[in-house]
Amino acid sequence: MKSTHRPCLRLHTLVLAFGLVLAASAPAFAQRILIYPLEQEKGSDSTRWIGTGLAVGLDETLSLNRLPNVPYEELQAYYRQEGLVGSPEFSLSALTGLARQLGAGILVTGEYRVEDERMAVRLEVLDLSEDPKSLGNWEEREVLGNLLLMTRRLSRRLHEVIGRRVAENPPAVSPGAFESYIRGRIAEDPTLQEVYLRGALEIEPGYDNARCQLAEVLKAAGEFQESRELLEQLEPQTYPKAYKGLLLLAQFRMTEGDFPEARRLLLASLEAREGAEAHIELARLYLNERKPEEASRELAVAEQFGTMQEEIEGLKEAIRQEAEKAEPEAAESAGES
């Protein structure tokens, strides 16, 4: 498929940075899959959200089928870390470097068109294990209002292309609830996020993904009681975003001082899906327990994902400070003996 990615101002800097990373040791999670937000070739401003929405929807099918992926939130975290705009434009070579920086061995790109109340989506799957190699490209068409069906069609073909069977379909929800949920996930305004997510739950009260995402939005807004209650309801459930729900509940337990329960939840989160954030939270837990070696090991794993470097460096500094405080205490104990 012909690439439509246009060079951005920071292209040469990014390519150089990615080249330096690739010259070092390969990431431990080199077979993660990055589905980059699709570009709109034709349509109005009101349909520009669809490209990101489809990428997020496909991400969830990968999580449901236990395939390692780079979720949209992780991509956004990397943008913030590097001081990039919310939707930067990359050439294909820079996008390939970005995918590898995030530990992805497979990159999915695409474009879409919206006309006459229908959408046409074209995807290409690239193997990045050596020189980028196309594993396949195809196009799907669907009516504009059925993002759910389009996501499922794209997902089935994507799994075929990468040689994996679709073990499970996404949760049985209506197209309206799915679209409201996806819009809630990708909206930038917290109030709008909450409106969309509550709307999805009004349509489908048992929509666990929407409940988990709402809990995260409420937690960020300081609505801790409702957030905790939602997460406690979700804790025994199995759903695509369970890794996030378990992690958020672990953060509450850590704040409450229940470290054994926090550890159990974080390990369960990592079993559901490997990610930098859970390793960082485990490092934070070990630091609270004054176990700097264990904390350092978790941070070393987290660094291999290529994101959340600010949080990692902050915890490294806290570990160094703990070590400096421990030295006089050790010397004083040795003098007393």
Beta strands, then each sheet from edge to edge (+ up, - down):
strand 1: 32-35
strand 2: 39-42
strand 3: 104-115
strand 4: 118-127
strand 5: 133-143
sheet 1: 1+ 3+ 2+
sheet 2: 1+ 3+ 4- 5+
end
